[in-house]
């Protein structure tokens, strides 16, 4: 498993946010699901918690992950590694 630093994870998540902002079909879905406005996107782009929510959203659908990673030329598992390095990303083991 690849371990990303929080800074590297934030950088990747910012790239994902940029990709999402340019996706005319998926951006409205994200905005509707999260309740954020265009202004919220700009204001919160530097927040690790907000970037984590962007990755959480994208990770809900494999097709979205594939499309984003292909566009960013990143391995398909890079988003889950970035998510793990951001706030709230620790894997919970209930046993």
C-alpha positions in Angstrom: 0.0 0.0 0.0 1.3 3.4 -1.0 1.6 6.0 1.8 1.0 9.5 0.7 2.0 12.5 2.9 -0.9 14.8 3.8 0.6 17.4 1.6 0.8 15.1 -1.4 -2.7 13.9 -0.7 -4.0 17.5 -0.6 -2.2 18.2 -3.9 -3.8 15.2 -5.6 -7.2 16.1 -4.1 -6.9 19.7 -5.5 -6.2 18.2 -8.9 -9.3 16.0 -8.5 -11.3 19.1 -7.5 -10.0 20.8 -10.7 -11.1 17.9 -12.8 -14.5 17.8 -11.1 -15.0 21.5 -11.6 -14.4 21.0 -15.3 -16.8 18.1 -15.6 -20.1 19.6 -16.7 -22.1 16.4 -16.0 -20.6 15.4 -12.6 -20.1 18.8 -11.0 -23.8 19.5 -10.6 -24.2 16.0 -9.0 -21.5 16.8 -6.5 -22.9 20.2 -5.7 -26.4 18.7 -5.3 -25.3 15.9 -3.1 -23.0 18.0 -0.9 -25.1 21.3 -0.9 -22.0 23.4 -1.8 -22.2 26.4 -4.1 -19.7 27.7 -6.6 -18.5 30.1 -3.9 -18.1 27.3 -1.4 -15.9 25.4 -3.9 -13.5 28.4 -4.2 -13.5 29.2 -0.4 -13.1 25.6 0.7 -10.6 24.4 -1.9 -7.7 24.8 0.6 -9.5 22.9 3.4 -8.2 19.3 3.9 -11.7 18.3 5.2 -13.4 19.7 2.1 -10.9 18.0 -0.2 -11.6 14.7 1.7 -15.3 15.1 1.0 -14.5 15.6 -2.7 -12.6 12.3 -2.7 -15.4 10.6 -0.7 -17.8 11.6 -3.4 -15.7 10.5 -6.3 -14.9 7.2 -4.6 -18.6 6.3 -4.6 -18.4 5.2 -8.3 -15.7 3.2 -10.0 -16.5 4.8 -13.4 -15.9 8.3 -11.9 -12.6 7.1 -10.4 -11.5 5.6 -13.7 -12.4 8.7 -15.6 -10.7 11.1 -13.2 -7.5 9.0 -12.9 -7.3 8.5 -16.7 -7.6 12.3 -17.1 -5.0 13.0 -14.4 -2.7 10.1 -15.6 -2.8 8.6 -12.1 -3.1 5.0 -10.9 -6.6 4.0 -10.1 -5.8 3.3 -6.4 -4.2 6.8 -5.9 -7.5 8.4 -4.9 -8.1 5.9 -2.1 -4.5 6.4 -0.8 -5.0 10.2 -0.9 -8.3 9.8 1.0 -6.5 7.7 3.7 -4.0 10.5 4.2 -6.6 13.2 4.7 -8.6 13.9 7.9 -11.1 11.1 8.7 -9.4 8.7 6.3 -8.1 6.2 8.7 -9.5 2.7 8.2 -11.7 1.6 11.0 -11.4 -1.9 12.3 -14.4 -2.9 14.3 -13.1 -6.3 15.3 
